[in-house]
């Protein structure tokens, strides 16, 4: 008869798997394949033990039932966001953001990123904002400071919204927080997390002009940025044609996103079901009738940003980042093994013994999210704390959403938004560590202080 695989061996396999995921760029391995392959390996190791066949399948079914609603929700939201983006809905934001005054512009950019991230996911909000501000300032430090604020605002904005970050979505679908409870309990802390670094960076955008030959701070536009602004203000835009079309698309898409938490709160429906209904709403109603309706708003020529056929949602489906979805699925299934094997229980006891009260434990988890991905950290935390002791919307879950969502801003590699910024803008790890980490830490401590004062 086969004996159980030791817990330490299963834990070691997961640690090695996690290290490989962290070093994916250096190893040139795909993180999605590592996560899914690691889940299969861990479940296989657990199944080799002295478990009845029925118990193994029941455990696998329990883990899949916990994971499936999260994956369905993410797929649905990603499809709606992709539909808005491929139809040019986010182009409307550029006209409002660009301003001659550098200080006003950076404040607009930061808070719009904060709000947009709460409606769509923080990584998509980062991509949209980076496309708008790319090449905005000639001076490297100012440009990278602006990009760093985008990353921090995106992470902070997702931390107080049930649809703004994968981790908050996990807590919401798991029943740890309600949509209104998360907004009410986490908004002030998230605002402070964003406000403190923004105030500390204000001096950077109030400084006098650059070196001789460069324009003043408010006019430091590169040629690429100027061409994008000029193209956004085409003759058709002056007549309000393109803007009205794209504005309508943006309003409809974001309206559907907002209906998900509102409907879940008042109707007590599953968030995953409401998100999927939003996709059906776009595919069945909006796409077939959108083209003829928009043609009445201007010339009969179809806007270039709209697809030639009524297959907008069809195209969005094939443009999804399936590797990211597979990575999230694999990580969640890995955590299911650790929970079934009892490893999370042992980890919970260790944290209680060495870190003391739960505030210290969650605060430490937030600091760890600067080095480790916050998705597995939150997934593990769902099994670390006894749900019978901490009811829905308890301060523990709200603090966990805040710390895991904003702790990644302490290092540029600590969040998906930061990694995107490194790739899009060439932002260096050492520069961020030297110029922005302490500012981000000030915001993190300010937000955590709110929870500490409220007990």
Buried (B, 14 or more C-beta within 10 A) or exposed (E): EEEBBEBEEBBEBBEEBBEBBBEBEEEEBBBBBBBBBBBEBBBEBBBEBEBEEEEBEEBBEEBBEBBBBBBBBBBBBBBBBBBBBBBBBBBBBBBEBBBEBBBEBBBBBBBBBBEBBBBBBBBBBBBBBBBBBBBBBBBEEBBBBBBBBBBBBBBBBBBBBBBBBBBBBBBBBBEBBBBBBBBEBBBBBBBBBBBBBBEBBEEBBEEEEBEEEEEEBBEBBBEEBEEBBEEBBEEBBEEEBBBBBBBBBBEBBBEBBBBBBEBBBEEEEBBBBBBBBBBEBBBEEBBEEBBEEBBEEBEEEEBEBBBEEBBBBBBBBEBBBEBBBBBBBBBBBBBBBBBBBEBBBBBBEEBBEEBEEBBEBBBBBBBBBBBBBBBBBBBBBBBBBEBEEBEEBBBBBBBBBBBBBBBBBBBBBBBBBBBBBBEBBEBBEEBBBEBBBEBBBBBBBBBBEBBEEEE
